[in-house]
């Protein structure tokens, strides 16, 4: 049956009320990072030098794929009026590992709550995620963030990657040619990462920080040093930091002025990479 002219207008208006445009999407409800820290598992962390000011950062949780979670952090008082560069704390181990060993998701552990809120405290958005199979899940996360960058106020053209321990292969794969974030990575920090012999090489141009605690696994740290050399040959400016008494996860366990300075320098390196060019 044909509609009278203009009869469809109420239905269009009703649909517009139900499905707001991207520019009108509601702001995500957030809570203070301090609330997350109060609930966080303390088996490890928080990171040394964690300032009280970081507790005021804001955080919200989202499901980016069925059963998979990403926690996004923003600076305290952020009014969602501009897009922020993003610091991605890359996780590649299945979340079942963390739940088995800690009893909670990786997103609910003090190390990642503290690192994310510290990055947000420096004026950036930050994210940490759960995965089951990183090679499949992290590209899905990248696409999810891209599709929601307007609502979440993410500048997905300026991304900093941070990875530690067994998470290095996933981070460099994201930044490699053909990777889910190729061409969008502004910098990367590799903390005592255990890289495989088949680790990808990121696209050239952006700077990389490589942190090598010399009391960590000697063979794996030697290979990390070799990988750092290969990055330089690839055209990535490389900043190698060696810690003579540093152990694995020094940023959580070794509270000395030297180790605190490494964490502080990483946050400054992050800021330098993500700041707009003059």
C-alpha positions in Angstrom: 0.0 0.0 0.0 1.4 3.4 -1.0 2.1 5.9 1.7 0.9 9.4 1.5 3.5 12.1 0.8 5.2 12.9 4.1 3.7 10.0 5.9 7.2 8.4 6.3 8.6 11.4 8.2 7.6 10.4 11.7 9.3 7.0 11.1 12.5 8.6 10.0 12.6 11.0 13.0 11.9 8.0 15.3 14.8 6.1 13.7 17.1 9.0 14.1 16.3 9.1 17.8 17.0 5.4 18.3 20.2 5.4 16.2 22.1 8.6 16.8 24.7 9.7 14.3 28.4 9.1 15.1 28.8 12.7 16.1 26.0 12.4 18.6 27.0 9.0 20.1 26.8 9.2 23.9 30.0 9.5 25.9 31.2 6.2 27.4 30.5 6.0 31.2 33.8 6.1 33.0 35.2 5.6 36.5 38.3 6.7 38.2 41.4 4.6 37.7 41.8 4.6 41.5 38.7 2.5 41.8 40.2 -0.1 39.4 43.4 0.0 41.3 41.6 -0.7 44.6 40.1 -3.8 43.0 43.3 -4.9 41.1 45.2 -8.0 41.8 48.5 -7.1 43.6 50.5 -10.3 42.9 52.7 -8.0 40.7 53.0 -4.2 40.6 52.0 -1.5 40.4 54.8 0.0 38.4 57.5 1.7 40.5 57.0 5.5 40.8 53.3 5.2 40.3 52.0 8.7 41.2 48.8 9.5 43.1 47.8 11.8 40.2 47.3 8.8 37.9 44.5 7.5 40.1 42.3 10.3 38.8 42.5 9.0 35.2 39.3 7.8 33.8 38.6 4.2 32.5 35.8 2.3 30.8 35.5 -1.3 29.7 34.2 -2.5 26.3 33.7 -5.8 24.5 35.5 -5.5 21.2 34.7 -9.1 20.2 32.5 -11.7 21.8 34.1 -12.6 25.1 37.1 -10.3 24.6 37.6 -7.0 26.5 39.5 -3.8 26.1 39.9 -1.2 28.8 40.3 2.3 27.6 41.8 5.1 29.8 41.6 8.9 29.3 43.1 11.8 31.3 41.4 13.1 34.4 38.8 15.7 33.5 38.9 14.8 29.8 35.8 16.3 28.2 35.8 14.2 25.0 36.2 17.4 22.9 39.3 16.3 20.9 41.0 13.2 19.6 43.9 11.8 21.7 46.9 9.8 20.6 46.7 6.2 21.8 49.1 4.1 23.8 48.4 0.5 23.2 49.8 -1.9 25.9 50.0 -5.1 23.8 49.0 -8.4 25.4 49.5 -11.6 23.5 49.0 -14.3 26.1 45.5 -15.8 26.3 43.6 -14.3 29.2 43.0 -17.9 30.5 46.7 -17.8 31.6 46.2 -14.8 33.7 42.9 -16.1 35.3 44.7 -19.4 36.1 47.7 -17.7 37.7 46.2 -14.6 39.2 42.5 -15.4 39.4 41.6 -12.2 37.4 41.8 -10.9 33.9 45.0 -9.2 32.7 43.0 -5.9 32.6 42.4 -6.3 36.3 46.1 -6.6 37.3 47.9 -3.8 39.0 50.8 -3.6 36.5 48.5 -2.9 33.5 46.1 -0.6 35.5 49.1 1.4 36.6 50.9 1.6 33.2 47.6 2.6 31.5 46.7 5.2 34.0 50.2 6.7 34.0 50.0 7.0 30.2 46.6 8.7 30.5 48.1 11.0 33.2 50.5 12.2 30.5 47.6 13.3 28.3 47.0 10.3 26.1 44.3 7.6 25.7 45.6 4.2 26.7 44.3 0.7 26.2 44.9 -2.9 27.4 43.1 -5.9 26.1 42.3 -9.5 26.6 43.0 -12.1 23.8 42.6 -15.8 23.1 44.7 -15.9 20.0 46.5 -12.6 19.4 47.2 -13.1 15.6 43.4 -13.2 15.1 42.2 -10.9 17.9 44.5 -7.9 17.7 43.6 -7.1 14.1 39.9 -7.3 15.2 40.7 -4.9 18.1 42.4 -2.5 15.7 39.4 -2.5 13.4 37.0 -2.0 16.4 38.9 1.0 17.6 39.0 2.5 14.1 35.2 2.1 13.8 34.6 3.8 17.2 37.4 6.5 17.1 34.8 9.3 16.9 32.9 8.2 20.0 36.0 7.3 22.0 38.0 10.3 20.8 41.0 8.3 19.6 43.6 9.6 17.1 44.3 6.3 15.5 46.9 7.9 13.2 49.2 8.3 16.2 49.7 5.1 18.2 52.5 4.1 20.6 53.0 0.4 21.3 54.4 -0.9 24.6 55.2 -4.6 25.1 57.0 -6.6 27.7 58.1 -10.1 28.2 56.4 -12.6 25.9 54.3 -9.9 24.2 57.0 -8.6 21.8 56.2 -10.7 18.8 52.6 -9.4 18.8 53.7 -5.7 19.0 56.2 -5.8 16.2 53.7 -7.8 14.0 51.2 -5.0 14.5 53.7 -2.5 13.3 55.1 -4.5 10.4 54.3 -4.1 6.7 50.9 -5.6 6.3 50.3 -5.5 10.1 47.0 -4.2 11.5 48.6 -0.9 12.5 51.2 -0.5 9.7 51.7 3.2 9.0 50.0 4.4 12.2 52.6 3.6 14.8 54.5 6.6 16.0 56.8 4.8 18.4 57.3 1.6 20.4 58.9 0.5 23.6 60.1 -3.1 24.1 60.6 -4.0 27.8 62.7 -7.2 28.3 60.8 -8.8 25.5 61.3 -12.5 24.5 61.3 -12.3 20.7 61.2 -15.3 18.5 63.7 -15.9 15.7 60.7 -15.3 13.4 59.8 -11.9 14.9 58.5 -9.4 12.3 60.4 -6.3 11.4 58.3 -3.1 11.7 58.1 -0.6 8.9 61.0 1.8 9.0 61.0 5.4 10.2 59.5 5.4 13.7 61.7 5.3 16.8 61.9 2.2 19.1 63.1 2.0 22.7 64.6 -1.4 23.7 65.1 -1.9 27.5 67.5 -4.8 28.4 67.9 -5.8 32.1 71.1 -7.7 32.2 70.1 -10.0 35.1 67.3 -11.3 33.0 67.6 -14.5 30.8 71.0 -14.0 29.2 70.2 -15.8 25.9 66.9 -14.0 25.4 68.4 -10.6 26.2 71.3 -11.2 23.8 68.8 -11.9 21.0 66.9 -8.7 22.0 70.1 -6.8 21.6 70.7 -8.4 18.2 67.1 -7.5 17.2 67.7 -3.9 18.3 70.7 -3.7 15.9 68.5 -5.0 13.1 66.0 -2.3 13.8 68.7 0.4 13.3 69.7 -1.2 10.0 66.0 -1.2 9.0 65.8 2.6 9.4 64.2 2.8 12.8 65.9 5.1 15.3 66.7 2.9 18.2 67.2 3.8 21.9 68.8 1.0 23.8 68.7 1.1 27.6 70.8 -1.4 29.5 70.3 -2.0 33.2 73.3 -3.8 34.8 71.4 -5.0 37.9 68.0 -5.1 36.2 65.9 -8.3 36.4 62.9 -9.4 34.5 59.9 -7.1 35.4 62.3 -4.6 37.0 59.6 -1.9 36.6 57.5 -3.8 39.1 60.0 -5.1 41.6 63.2 -3.0 41.7 62.4 0.3 43.3 65.7 2.2 42.9 66.4 5.7 41.5 68.0 4.1 38.4 65.0 1.9 37.6 62.5 4.7 38.4 64.3 6.9 35.9 64.0 4.2 33.2 60.2 4.2 33.7 60.1 8.0 33.7 62.3 8.2 30.6 59.9 5.8 28.8 57.0 8.0 29.6 58.9 11.0 28.2 59.9 8.9 25.1 56.3 8.1 24.6 55.3 11.8 24.8 58.1 12.8 22.4 56.9 10.2 19.9 53.2 11.2 20.1 53.6 14.9 20.2 52.7 16.6 16.9 55.7 17.7 14.8 56.5 21.4 15.1 
